[in-house]
Amino acid sequence: ISRFEPLRNLDEFFNNYRLASPWSSWEAEPRIKIDVSETDNAYIVKADAPGVSKEDIKVTVEGNFVTIEFEQADGKPVRSERYHGVQSRSFALAQDVDETRAIATYRDGVLELRLPKKAGSARTQLTIE
């Protein structure tokens, strides 16, 4: 059984005539994909940043708020299907982070953050009445 998708190859049609597809501007900037795990003492964040040099990655931590930002640029593209430009991702954690002991490493296109929890900022479990 075949699916009927009349506009499936429309972008390729426009590429053959060197015209911009009217749908190409509808694509949203891709979000940086992250995984966040938690131990008793720290948060571990892994973020995909393929093809980015570690000097171009900026990480900001303020309290429990984390921002990761980087820019991907490879010169003048002849054909581009991957995103190039600034990408940013911000998120909040349940507890404040001790910024003085935070560690960031970058290996094989993956940024890993070890964010120790700040002492005295324990998560509070509310009792439901």
N, C-alpha and C positions, 0 to 999 in steps of 0.2 A: 504494500500500500504506500503510495507516494503522497507527501504533503504538498498542498498547493500554496506556494509562496511566490506570488507574482513579482515582488520587488526584491527578491533575494540577491540578485546579481547586478542591481542598479548602480552601485558604487563602481564596480568594475567597468560598466558601460561608460560612465563619465570619465574614468581614468584613461580609457582608450582615446578619448577625444581631447585630453588635457584640459578638461573643464572641471571646475569644482562642483562636487555633488552638493545639492541644496541641503542634504541631510547631514553632511559632515560637521556642521556647526552645532548640531544637536548633542554631540557626544559630550558628556560631562568630564571634567578633569578627574582622572583616576585617583582614588584614595590610596594612600600608603597602606598596605596590608600588614596588620600587626597581630601578634599573639601575646596575651598577657597572662602570666601564671603567678601564683602567690605561694610563698612559704611563710612560716611563722615570723621571720625576720625581714623579709624583703619581697619586692615585686621583681619579676623577670619579664622584660619586654623584648620581643624579637620583631624586627621590622624589615620588610623586604626593601632593599635599595640596590637593585642590580645595575651594574655599569656606572656607579657613582664613586668618585674618589672620596676617601674619608675626609679630606680637607674641605669638601663641599657640603658636608653634613653638619647641621646646626641642631643641637639639642638644648632645650631650655626647661628647667624644672623650678617651679615656684609653688611651694607648699605641696599640695597634692595634684597640681596641674602640670602636665607634661606636653611639650610641643616638639615635634620632629619636623625638620624642614631641609630640603635639598633641591638642587637644580640639576637636571639632566640636559646636556647639550652636546651634540656630536658634529657641529659644523653645519654646512648647508646640505640638507638632505635631497637626494634625487627621488627617492620613494620612501615614505615614512608610514609605518603602521604602528609603531610604538610611540608612546607619549614622550615628548621632549618639552622641558620647561620646569618651572618651579612646582614642587609638590609639598604639601604641608598637611600635618595631621596633629590634632590636639585632643587630649582626653584627660579625664579626671580619675584619680585612684581613690579608694575608700579612706586611706590614711595619708598623712603628710609624709614626705620623703626627706631623709637626712641627706641634703645635697652635698655635704662635705665628704661623705663616704660613697657616693654614687660612682659607678664604673661603667664606661662605654667601650665596647670593642666592635670592630668591623672586620668580618671575614667572609669571603665567598659570597658577597652581595647581601649579607644579612647583618644588620645592626643589632647588637644585643646590649641592653641596658640592665644593669643590676642596681636596683634602687632600694637601699635599706630603709626600713620604716623608722620614722622618727620616734624616739622614746617619749612616752607620755601622750601619744596621740592614738590611743587604742580605739578600735572600732567598737561601737556600742550597739548591743542587741536590745531592741525595744521589746517590752512585754506587751502583748496585745490583750486588752481587757474586753 
